[in-house]
Amino acid sequence: MSAFDSTVRLTTASAIIRWMANQYTVVNGQEVRVFGGGFGIFGHGNVPCLGGALYEHRNELALYRGQNEQSMGFAAAGYAKYHLRRRMMFCTASAGPGTANLVTASALAHANRLPMLMLCGDTFLTRLPDPVLQQLENFNDPTFGVNDAFKPVTRYWDRICHPAQILQSLPNALATMLDPIDCGPAFIGLPQDVQGWAYDYPEVFFNKRVHNIRRQSVDSVELQQAAAVLTSASRPVLIAGGGVQYSGAVAELKAFAETHNIPVVETIAGRANLVSDDALNIGPLGVTGSNSANAIAKQADCIFAVGTRLQDFTTGSWTAFDKSATLVTLNVGRHDAMKHGSVSMVGDAKLGLEAFSAELNGYIAPSSWVSNAQTERKAWDDYVADNVSSGGNKPNSYAQAIGVVNGLMGERDRVVAAAGGLPAEVTANWRTLSPGTVDVEFGFSCMGYEISGAWGARIAQSENEAEQDTVVFIGDGSYLMMNSDVYSAVLSQKKLIICVLDNGGFAVINKLQNNTGNESFNNLIGDCPTVPTPMSVNFEQHAAAMGAVAETVANPAELGEAFKRAKARKETSVIVMQVDPYDGWTTEGHTWWEVGTPSVSSRKSVQAAHEDWESTRVEQRKGV
């Protein structure tokens, strides 16, 4: 009798969870479950069947109780990012609004190429009770529902219409999420009746399986073509993206740069590829970058981009480079490798950097070029040192708060930021102490990710580095949008240190509003015509009500003392400080950024801003 002839009768829901519990991968030489657990909120669409199955496997797959489905997805993304996409979490939500709340989180995971499995309730396949509670009816297509909204924001999508389908669907979903190229969120819709239907599954389906994450070597012809370009360059620069970390290629990146004496600039996602005092680290590049990185990128005759999708904040909407510079790329994904007429190498960063280095046949960039880059970096370091200082009569600023906290961080502490002005301020001013310790979510730049993503990262961090801290920078706007995972962190005893920097509204967008010639309107609380009497939120009391140890400080010096106290305690801490919404922004280090401005306006300030913005478009690379 074949092994496939031995069967076990299970419901669809039970089979899904049993299969998930037996999927493993290897991290740092150790076999671990692919799924570190999951986040769940139960409702009528998932509690009877899937909830029961999760209870039976609660020791193998820890289930964290979420407060909001969107924040659960953000936490799953933070977990996967910490684990460099080698491990992931699942999210389960009920049919209807619970599942719909996950759409934004799925889009964030998709934009950032992060794995997350969504197991979500769906309407009854039989349609006998239609329409059911929370069902949206499509009058012309009864198969089309809320769950179809996930198709554009997932890498894999399926609706299980028969118990046998999971035999193909689950392995395909996991293969997608572990694939270096296709990596992203997967969605599986589970009709409420199908979850409880039984099937005789082959027992071998539930055998332990250890998955290997594939590495693709670069084609030899592509290596030769790229080498011919780079070896002819006299002013090369290497852009290091987040893909370097996902490939585990930080050591290879450093070795490549040192062997060939090439200065390195970092993207936002690649912000912690090199420590700040590395001799070849010239700083962050782009709209939220540094004068040093932007200066050498503009002077470079060859741009070598590794593991980056080259989004507009990195490229300054494609004005950061001289239009005559040659672009060479190394990326595991063809879509990213071939951008803007590049000489592309498609392959894994770790393998590719080693192979490309050998192909360069001893090439070394001129020492004068590197000295120039290092001089630029020294000037930028001096600017940052002054920018983050709190001496004199400076108003409280993001940069000062960043400087204080940065100086008190442990080597492996993790910093998280996501939306508003803080991603730019952290990217520009943060001094990296150890590779892989900076999470600035700027792929989707999603308000609300900060606390939730940090909670997910802290869950992951506590598996490996329990004595280290996860530190959050968040503005008042993002805090008000999504803060319930302060409570989640308290409940699960996953300590966070959360710095709430209150500037009275959406100050960074107010700044953009003013920079484009417009008057302040509906961004700062004081500038909302529908707010007769502006008031401030007592963030300290709010956080304390959710169980955090909370305090308000008046200035950066007090912030430092409060941060020391937070470091010393085991509980989640929230520290609140007001910052100036107008002054104190980092004014240096910005490239041009394309923003849609009105070409015709009755207001002279708007027209002037449009003309000024468009005057620099001549620097823009046109795609080739």
C-alpha positions in Angstrom: 0.0 0.0 0.0 1.3 3.4 -1.0 1.9 6.0 1.7 -0.6 8.1 -0.1 -3.3 5.5 0.5 -3.2 6.2 4.3 -5.6 8.9 5.0 -7.0 10.9 8.0 -10.4 12.5 8.0 -10.3 16.2 9.0 -12.3 19.3 8.4 -10.8 21.8 6.0 -10.0 24.2 8.9 -8.2 21.5 11.0 -6.2 20.3 8.0 -5.0 23.9 7.2 -3.7 24.4 10.8 -2.2 20.9 11.1 -0.4 21.5 7.8 0.9 24.9 8.9 2.3 23.5 12.1 4.5 21.1 10.2 6.2 23.5 7.9 9.8 24.3 8.8 12.8 26.3 7.6 16.4 26.7 8.6 17.5 29.9 10.3 21.1 30.3 11.6 21.5 26.5 11.3 18.5 25.7 13.3 15.2 24.2 12.1 12.3 26.4 13.1 8.7 26.6 12.1 8.0 28.8 9.1 5.0 30.2 11.0 6.0 31.8 14.3 2.4 32.0 15.2 -0.4 34.3 14.2 -2.7 37.2 15.0 -6.4 36.7 15.3 -9.7 38.3 15.9 -12.6 35.9 15.9 -16.1 36.4 14.5 -18.9 34.3 13.1 -16.9 33.8 9.9 -13.9 32.1 11.6 -14.4 31.1 15.2 -16.4 27.8 15.1 -14.1 25.9 12.7 -10.8 27.7 12.3 -10.9 29.0 15.9 -11.4 25.4 17.1 -8.5 24.2 15.0 -6.2 26.8 16.3 -7.1 25.9 19.8 -6.1 22.3 19.2 -2.7 23.5 17.9 -2.2 26.4 20.4 1.1 25.0 21.7 2.7 24.8 18.2 1.2 28.0 16.8 0.9 30.8 19.3 -2.1 33.0 18.6 -1.9 36.6 19.6 -5.2 38.4 20.2 -5.4 41.5 18.0 -7.3 44.7 18.7 -7.7 45.7 15.1 -7.3 43.6 11.9 -5.3 46.2 10.1 -2.9 46.5 13.0 -2.6 42.7 13.1 -1.4 42.8 9.5 1.1 45.5 10.4 2.4 43.4 13.2 2.8 40.4 10.9 4.8 42.6 8.5 7.0 43.8 11.3 7.6 40.2 12.4 8.5 39.1 8.8 10.8 42.1 8.3 12.7 41.3 11.5 13.2 37.7 10.4 14.3 38.9 6.9 11.4 37.1 5.3 12.6 33.7 6.5 9.7 33.4 9.0 6.2 34.8 9.0 2.9 35.1 10.8 -0.6 34.3 9.7 -3.6 36.5 10.3 -7.2 35.3 10.7 -10.2 37.6 10.5 -13.9 37.1 10.2 -16.0 37.5 7.1 -17.0 41.0 6.2 -15.5 44.1 7.9 -13.0 42.1 9.9 -11.4 40.8 6.7 -11.9 44.1 4.9 -9.8 45.8 7.6 -6.8 43.7 6.4 -6.7 45.3 2.9 -4.4 48.2 3.9 -2.1 45.9 5.8 -1.9 43.5 2.8 -1.0 46.5 0.5 1.8 47.4 3.0 3.2 43.9 2.9 2.9 43.8 -0.9 4.7 47.1 -1.4 7.5 46.0 1.0 7.7 42.5 -0.4 6.9 40.9 2.9 5.3 37.5 3.5 2.0 37.2 5.5 -0.7 34.6 5.2 -4.3 35.7 5.6 -6.9 33.1 6.5 -10.2 34.9 6.2 -13.8 34.1 6.5 -16.0 34.2 3.4 -19.7 33.8 2.6 -21.3 30.4 2.4 -20.4 28.5 -0.8 -23.9 26.9 -1.0 -25.5 30.4 -0.8 -28.4 28.7 1.0 -28.6 31.4 3.7 -27.8 34.3 1.4 -27.6 37.2 2.1 -25.9 36.6 5.4 -24.8 39.1 8.0 -22.1 41.5 6.7 -22.3 40.2 3.1 -22.0 42.7 0.3 -24.2 41.5 -2.6 -23.0 42.0 -6.1 -26.2 41.9 -8.1 -24.6 40.9 -11.4 -21.9 38.5 -10.1 -22.7 36.5 -7.0 -19.1 35.1 -6.9 -17.7 38.6 -6.5 -17.3 39.9 -3.0 -15.3 41.8 -0.5 -12.5 39.2 -0.5 -11.9 39.9 -4.2 -10.5 43.3 -3.1 -7.4 41.5 -2.0 -6.4 40.4 -5.5 -4.4 43.5 -6.4 -2.6 43.6 -3.1 -1.6 40.0 -2.8 1.0 37.8 -4.5 -1.2 34.8 -4.1 -5.0 34.6 -3.9 -7.4 31.7 -3.6 -10.9 30.9 -2.4 -11.3 27.3 -1.1 -14.5 25.8 -2.6 -13.7 22.2 -1.7 -11.7 20.7 1.1 -9.3 18.9 -1.4 -8.2 22.2 -2.9 -5.9 23.0 0.1 -3.6 20.1 -1.1 -2.5 22.5 -3.9 -3.4 25.9 -2.5 -1.4 25.8 0.8 1.9 24.6 -0.8 1.6 27.2 -3.6 0.8 30.0 -1.2 3.9 29.1 1.0 6.1 28.7 -2.1 5.1 32.2 -3.2 5.7 33.7 0.3 9.2 32.1 0.5 10.2 33.0 -3.0 12.8 35.7 -3.2 11.2 37.2 -6.3 7.5 36.7 -5.7 7.6 37.2 -1.9 4.6 39.0 -0.6 1.2 38.4 1.2 -1.0 35.5 0.4 -4.8 35.4 0.9 -6.9 32.3 1.3 -10.7 32.9 1.5 -12.5 30.3 3.6 -16.3 30.0 3.1 -17.9 29.4 6.4 -19.5 26.1 5.4 -16.4 24.8 3.6 -14.3 25.3 6.8 -16.3 22.6 8.5 -16.6 20.2 5.6 -14.5 17.0 6.0 -12.2 15.1 3.6 -10.0 12.1 3.7 -6.6 13.8 3.4 -3.4 11.8 2.7 -1.4 11.6 5.9 1.8 12.4 4.1 0.4 15.9 3.5 1.0 16.6 7.1 4.5 15.2 7.3 7.2 17.6 8.6 8.7 19.5 5.7 11.8 21.7 5.8 11.8 24.4 3.1 14.9 25.9 1.6 14.8 29.5 0.3 16.2 29.4 -3.2 19.2 31.4 -4.3 19.6 32.2 -8.0 23.0 32.7 -9.6 23.6 35.5 -12.1 24.0 34.6 -15.7 27.6 34.6 -16.9 26.9 36.9 -19.9 25.2 39.4 -17.6 28.2 39.4 -15.3 30.5 40.1 -18.2 28.4 42.9 -19.5 28.1 44.6 -16.2 31.8 44.2 -15.4 32.7 45.9 -18.7 30.7 48.9 -17.6 31.9 49.2 -14.0 35.5 48.6 -14.8 35.5 51.6 -17.2 34.1 53.9 -14.5 36.3 56.4 -12.6 33.6 57.6 -10.2 31.4 54.5 -9.2 28.9 54.5 -6.4 27.1 51.5 -4.9 23.5 51.9 -3.8 22.7 49.3 -1.1 19.0 48.5 -0.7 16.9 46.4 1.6 17.4 43.3 -0.6 21.0 43.1 0.7 19.6 42.3 4.1 17.0 39.9 2.9 19.7 38.0 1.0 21.9 37.9 4.1 24.5 39.7 2.0 25.6 42.4 4.4 29.1 40.8 4.8 29.4 40.4 1.1 28.4 44.0 0.5 31.0 45.2 2.9 33.7 42.9 1.3 32.8 44.0 -2.2 33.0 47.7 -1.3 36.3 47.3 0.5 37.8 45.1 -2.3 37.0 47.5 -5.0 37.2 50.7 -3.0 33.7 51.9 -3.9 31.7 54.3 -1.8 28.3 53.0 -0.6 25.1 55.0 -0.1 22.0 53.5 1.4 18.3 53.5 0.5 15.6 53.8 3.2 15.0 50.1 3.3 18.7 49.5 3.3 19.4 52.1 6.0 21.2 49.6 8.3 23.4 47.7 5.8 26.5 49.3 7.1 27.3 50.8 10.5 27.5 54.6 10.5 31.2 54.8 11.1 32.1 52.4 8.3 34.8 54.2 6.2 32.9 53.6 2.9 29.4 54.4 4.2 28.7 57.8 2.7 25.2 58.1 4.0 21.5 57.8 3.0 20.5 58.7 -0.5 17.6 60.7 -2.0 14.7 62.9 -0.9 15.2 62.0 2.8 18.9 61.5 2.4 22.2 63.3 3.1 24.2 66.0 1.4 27.1 63.5 1.2 25.3 60.7 -0.5 23.4 63.0 -2.9 26.6 64.8 -3.8 28.5 61.8 -4.9 25.5 60.2 -6.6 25.2 63.3 -8.7 29.0 63.2 -9.5 29.1 59.5 -10.2 29.6 58.1 -13.7 28.4 54.6 -12.8 25.6 53.8 -10.4 25.7 50.2 -9.1 22.3 49.4 -7.4 22.0 46.3 -5.4 18.8 44.9 -3.9 16.7 48.0 -4.5 13.5 48.8 -6.4 14.7 52.3 -6.9 11.6 54.1 -5.8 11.3 57.9 -6.1 12.5 58.8 -2.6 15.8 56.9 -3.4 16.2 58.4 -6.9 14.9 61.9 -6.2 12.2 61.1 -8.8 15.2 60.2 -11.1 17.1 63.5 -10.6 19.7 62.3 -8.1 22.0 61.0 -10.8 23.7 62.7 -13.8 21.7 61.7 -16.9 24.9 60.5 -18.6 25.7 58.1 -15.7 25.4 54.4 -16.5 23.1 52.3 -14.3 24.2 48.8 -13.3 21.8 46.7 -11.2 21.9 43.5 -9.3 18.5 42.2 -8.2 16.8 38.9 -7.7 13.7 40.2 -9.5 13.8 40.9 -13.2 11.2 43.6 -12.8 13.5 45.6 -10.5 16.7 44.8 -12.2 15.8 46.1 -15.6 14.6 49.6 -14.6 15.6 52.7 -16.5 17.7 51.0 -19.2 20.1 49.5 -16.7 22.8 46.9 -17.5 21.1 44.3 -15.3 22.2 41.2 -13.5 19.3 39.1 -12.3 20.2 37.0 -9.2 20.7 36.7 -5.5 22.7 39.5 -3.9 24.9 37.3 -1.8 25.9 35.1 -4.7 25.9 37.9 -7.2 28.2 40.2 -5.2 30.7 37.4 -4.9 30.6 36.4 -8.6 30.6 40.1 -9.7 33.6 40.8 -7.6 35.5 38.0 -9.2 34.5 39.2 -12.6 35.9 42.7 -12.0 39.4 41.2 -12.1 41.0 43.4 -9.4 39.3 46.6 -10.4 39.8 49.4 -7.8 38.1 52.8 -7.9 40.5 55.8 -7.7 41.5 56.7 -4.2 40.8 60.4 -5.0 37.2 59.6 -5.7 36.8 57.8 -2.3 38.6 60.6 -0.5 36.1 63.1 -2.0 33.2 61.0 -0.8 34.6 60.7 2.7 35.1 64.4 2.9 31.5 64.9 2.0 30.5 62.4 4.7 32.6 64.2 7.3 30.8 67.4 6.5 27.4 65.6 6.7 28.3 64.1 10.1 29.2 67.6 11.4 25.8 68.9 10.2 23.9 66.0 11.9 25.8 66.5 15.1 24.7 70.1 15.2 21.2 69.2 14.0 20.5 66.7 16.8 22.0 68.9 19.5 19.7 70.7 21.9 21.9 73.5 23.0 21.0 77.2 22.8 17.5 78.3 22.2 16.5 75.7 19.7 12.8 74.6 19.7 12.1 71.0 20.5 12.5 69.0 17.3 12.3 65.5 15.9 16.1 65.5 15.2 16.9 66.4 18.9 14.7 63.5 20.1 16.4 61.2 17.6 19.8 62.3 18.7 19.1 61.7 22.4 17.6 58.3 21.9 20.2 57.2 19.4 22.9 58.0 22.0 21.3 55.7 24.6 20.4 52.7 22.4 22.0 49.3 22.8 23.9 47.9 19.9 21.1 45.5 18.9 18.2 47.6 19.9 15.7 48.1 17.0 14.2 51.4 15.9 10.9 51.6 14.1 9.3 54.6 12.2 6.8 54.8 9.4 4.9 57.9 8.4 4.8 61.6 8.6 8.0 63.5 9.2 9.7 61.0 11.3 10.9 58.5 8.5 12.8 61.4 6.9 14.2 62.6 10.2 15.3 59.1 11.3 16.7 58.2 7.9 18.8 61.4 7.8 19.9 61.6 11.4 20.2 58.1 12.7 23.6 56.6 13.4 23.4 52.9 12.8 25.1 50.9 15.6 24.6 47.4 14.1 23.3 46.1 10.8 19.7 45.2 10.5 18.5 47.3 13.4 16.5 50.1 11.5 13.0 49.6 10.3 11.7 52.7 8.5 8.6 51.6 6.7 8.6 53.8 3.6 7.5 51.4 1.0 3.9 52.1 1.7 4.6 54.8 4.4 1.6 53.7 6.3 0.3 55.7 9.3 -0.3 53.3 12.1 2.4 50.8 11.3 4.7 52.2 13.9 3.4 50.7 17.1 1.9 47.6 15.5 4.9 46.8 13.4 7.1 47.3 16.4 4.9 44.9 18.4 5.4 42.2 15.7 9.1 42.9 15.6 9.3 42.7 19.4 7.6 39.3 19.3 10.3 38.2 16.8 13.1 39.9 18.7 12.1 38.2 21.9 12.7 34.8 20.2 16.4 35.7 19.7 17.4 38.8 21.5 15.2 39.0 24.6 17.4 41.5 26.4 17.3 44.1 23.6 14.7 46.7 23.1 12.3 47.8 20.3 12.0 51.6 20.2 9.2 53.4 18.3 9.2 57.0 17.0 5.6 58.1 16.3 3.9 61.4 15.7 0.6 62.4 17.3 -1.2 61.9 14.0 -0.2 58.3 13.6 -0.7 57.6 17.2 -4.3 58.8 17.0 -4.9 56.8 13.9 -3.8 53.5 15.5 -2.6 53.0 19.0 -4.4 49.9 20.3 -1.3 47.8 20.1 0.1 49.6 23.1 -2.5 47.5 24.9 -1.4 44.4 22.9 2.2 44.9 23.9 1.1 45.3 27.6 -1.1 42.2 27.4 1.5 40.0 25.7 4.3 41.4 27.9 6.3 42.3 24.8 8.0 45.5 26.0 8.1 48.5 23.7 9.5 52.0 24.3 7.3 54.4 22.4 8.3 58.0 21.9 5.3 60.1 20.9 6.4 63.4 19.4 3.4 65.7 19.4 3.5 68.6 16.8 -0.2 69.3 16.8 -1.4 67.5 13.7 -0.1 66.4 10.4 2.8 68.9 10.4 5.0 67.4 7.7 2.1 67.6 5.2 1.5 71.1 6.4 5.1 71.8 5.5 4.6 70.4 2.0 1.4 72.4 1.7 3.3 75.6 2.5 6.2 74.7 0.3 3.9 74.4 -2.7 2.5 77.9 -2.1 -0.6 76.9 -0.3 -1.9 78.2 3.0 -2.1 76.0 6.1 -5.4 74.2 5.9 -6.8 71.1 7.7 -3.5 69.6 8.7 -2.5 71.2 12.0 -5.3 71.1 14.5 -5.1 74.9 14.8 -5.7 75.3 11.1 -8.9 73.3 10.8 -11.9 75.6 10.2 -14.2 72.9 11.5 -12.5 72.9 14.9 -13.9 75.9 16.8 -11.7 75.4 19.9 -8.4 73.5 19.3 -7.3 71.2 22.1 -4.5 68.8 22.7 -4.8 65.1 23.5 -3.3 64.0 26.8 -1.3 61.1 25.4 0.2 60.3 28.7 -3.1 59.6 30.3 -4.3 57.7 27.2 -1.3 55.4 27.2 -1.5 54.8 30.9 -5.1 53.8 30.5 -3.9 50.9 28.3 -1.5 49.8 30.9 1.8 51.4 29.8 4.1 53.3 32.1 3.7 56.8 30.6 5.2 60.2 31.3 5.4 63.6 29.6 8.7 65.4 29.2 9.3 69.1 28.4 12.6 68.9 26.5 15.3 66.6 25.1 17.2 66.5 28.3 14.2 65.2 30.2 13.5 62.8 27.3 16.9 61.3 27.9 16.3 60.7 31.6 12.9 59.2 30.8 14.4 56.9 28.2 16.9 55.6 30.7 14.1 54.8 33.0 12.2 53.0 30.2 15.3 51.0 29.3 15.7 49.9 32.9 12.1 48.6 33.3 10.5 45.5 31.9 7.1 47.1 31.1 6.1 49.0 28.0 6.8 52.7 28.2 5.3 55.7 26.4 7.2 59.0 26.6 5.5 62.1 25.2 7.2 65.3 24.1 5.9 68.3 22.2 7.9 69.4 19.2 7.7 72.5 17.1 5.6 72.0 13.9 7.4 74.8 12.0 11.0 75.0 13.1 13.6 72.3 13.7 13.1 70.3 10.5 16.2 68.8 8.9 16.7 71.2 6.1 19.7 69.7 4.4 20.1 66.4 2.4 17.1 66.6 0.2 17.0 65.9 -3.5 14.2 67.2 -5.8 11.0 65.2 -5.5 8.2 65.2 -8.1 4.9 66.5 -6.6 1.8 67.2 -8.6 1.4 71.0 -8.4 -1.3 73.1 -10.1 -0.1 74.4 -13.5 -2.7 77.2 -13.3 -3.8 79.0 -10.1 -5.3 82.3 -9.2 -2.9 82.5 -6.3 0.5 83.9 -7.1 2.3 81.9 -4.4 0.9 78.6 -5.8 1.8 79.6 -9.4 5.3 80.7 -8.3 5.9 77.4 -6.5 4.7 75.4 -9.5 7.1 77.3 -11.8 10.0 76.8 -9.3 9.2 73.1 -9.0 9.1 72.6 -12.8 12.3 74.6 -13.4 14.4 71.7 -12.0 12.7 69.0 -14.1 15.4 69.3 -16.7 17.6 67.2 -14.4 15.1 64.2 -14.5 16.2 61.0 -16.1 13.6 60.0 -18.7 13.6 56.2 -18.2 16.5 55.2 -20.3 
